[in-house]
Amino acid sequence: MSNEINWDILDRYFSGLCTPEQASEIECWAETEPSRGDLLASARAVWEATGVVPRRFDVDAAWTAVRPRMKRSSPARAPGRFALPRDRTFQYAAAAVLVLALGGAITLKLTGMDWISGGHSAPAPAREYLTHRAQRADFHLRDGTRVVLGVASRLEVPTSFGHKGREVFLQGEAYFEVQHDPASRFLVRTADAVTEDLGTIFAVRAYPGDSGAQVAVAEGRVVLHPGISAPDARGTLLSRGQVGKTHQGGPVAVLDPADLAPYLGWAQGRLVFKDTPLREALPRLSRWFDLEFRLADTSLGSRVLTASLGDQPTTEVLDLLALSLGLRQERRGGTVTIYPKPTTR
């Protein structure tokens, strides 16, 4: 086995699905150097705690999080293998790992699912995926579903996911490429809506402070249920090219056909606005660039923004925004204030 790690084989190794030859090769590779043994043990700890093998991760952070529990419980282990302590203290701990993805860091940890259920904790912990402002993450769930988690977002996945149904809890924005299974429906719950997959690629946006959830369908179909009603209740069917919006538990508004770029572009690294009032655009700009935007005059909030922003330098983006809006911007540290242009005489 070379110095390059085959993460797919490693995932099968932890799952007990690789061949005896592959298992022997991995264990021999790990035994040749202490650092490799540490790397393998850390990767196993992450896999057992989160159900995923991170393609790139901070080994020191992983090992630091796991080592104290190992010393406390010290289970016997065969060469090249590591058994995570099974005590409840560790299972409910908030310790885990920083995983590098899409130029940012995603935090994985175990937590009780009480942030979206009115303070009533679920009986089991969940894997929690967190991104900060200006950070996104790309990963796969246990069932093979691909998730791109947007900036300043949070996704909780019950530890029973894939065994007792497939249900996730979202606060923020996420793009899903669902591995469809007719026998196990896939549900995305937000604060006031439930999105049910029917064999689909779609994105959901529901940040705190938003008036409701927005669901954009790139392929296939979903059913959008307003409120937190049971998914068996009748919802609104959305097909490819449609966007559904909820508003404070009211009926779903459907845009058909819809320009999907403002709803899906962020997953490909572009923040897209089309005829968007500035007051609505500023929260997205703040999360995307990790800046605080302020309007010197609240009337400027009605200005309409149409733009597609990629990986340009921040100063260039700010100048472009000011030019397109006919305004003036001034940046001091992490705060950008937008002013009307002075009138010329």
HELIX and SHEET records of a PDB file:
HELIX    1   1 TRP A    7  SER A   15  1                                   9    
HELIX    2   2 PRO A   20  GLU A   31  1                                  12    
HELIX    3   3 PRO A   34  THR A   50  1                                  17    
HELIX    4   4 VAL A   59  SER A   73  1                                  15    
HELIX    5   5 ARG A   88  GLN A   91  1                                   4    
HELIX    6   6 ALA A  261  LEU A  264  1                                   4    
HELIX    7   7 GLY A  265  GLN A  268  5                                   4    
HELIX    8   8 LEU A  278  PHE A  289  1                                  12    
HELIX    9   9 THR A  298  SER A  302  5                                   5    
HELIX   10  10 THR A  314  LEU A  325  1                                  12    
SHEET    1   A 7 VAL A  97  ALA A 101  0                                        
SHEET    2   A 7 GLY A 104  GLY A 112 -1                                        
SHEET    3   A 7 PRO A 125  LEU A 130 -1                                        
SHEET    4   A 7 ARG A 154  PRO A 158 -1                                        
SHEET    5   A 7 ARG A 166  GLU A 177 -1                                        
SHEET    6   A 7 ARG A 146  LEU A 149 -1                                        
SHEET    7   A 7 ALA A 137  HIS A 140 -1                                        
SHEET    1   B 9 VAL A  97  ALA A 101  0                                        
SHEET    2   B 9 GLY A 104  GLY A 112 -1                                        
SHEET    3   B 9 PRO A 125  LEU A 130 -1                                        
SHEET    4   B 9 ARG A 154  PRO A 158 -1                                        
SHEET    5   B 9 ARG A 166  GLU A 177 -1                                        
SHEET    6   B 9 PHE A 186  THR A 190  1                                        
SHEET    7   B 9 ALA A 193  ASP A 197 -1                                        
SHEET    8   B 9 ARG A 221  PRO A 226 -1                                        
SHEET    9   B 9 THR A 236  SER A 239 -1                                        
SHEET    1   C 9 VAL A  97  ALA A 101  0                                        
SHEET    2   C 9 GLY A 104  GLY A 112 -1                                        
SHEET    3   C 9 PRO A 125  LEU A 130 -1                                        
SHEET    4   C 9 ARG A 154  PRO A 158 -1                                        
SHEET    5   C 9 ARG A 166  GLU A 177 -1                                        
SHEET    6   C 9 ILE A 201  ALA A 206 -1                                        
SHEET    7   C 9 GLN A 214  GLU A 219 -1                                        
SHEET    8   C 9 VAL A 243  LYS A 245 -1                                        
SHEET    9   C 9 ALA A 253  LEU A 255 -1                                        
SHEET    1   D 2 LEU A 271  PRO A 277  0                                        
SHEET    2   D 2 VAL A 304  LEU A 309 -1                                        
SHEET    1   E 3 GLU A 292  LEU A 295  0                                        
SHEET    2   E 3 THR A 335  PRO A 340  1                                        
SHEET    3   E 3 LEU A 327  ARG A 332 -1                                        
END                                                                             
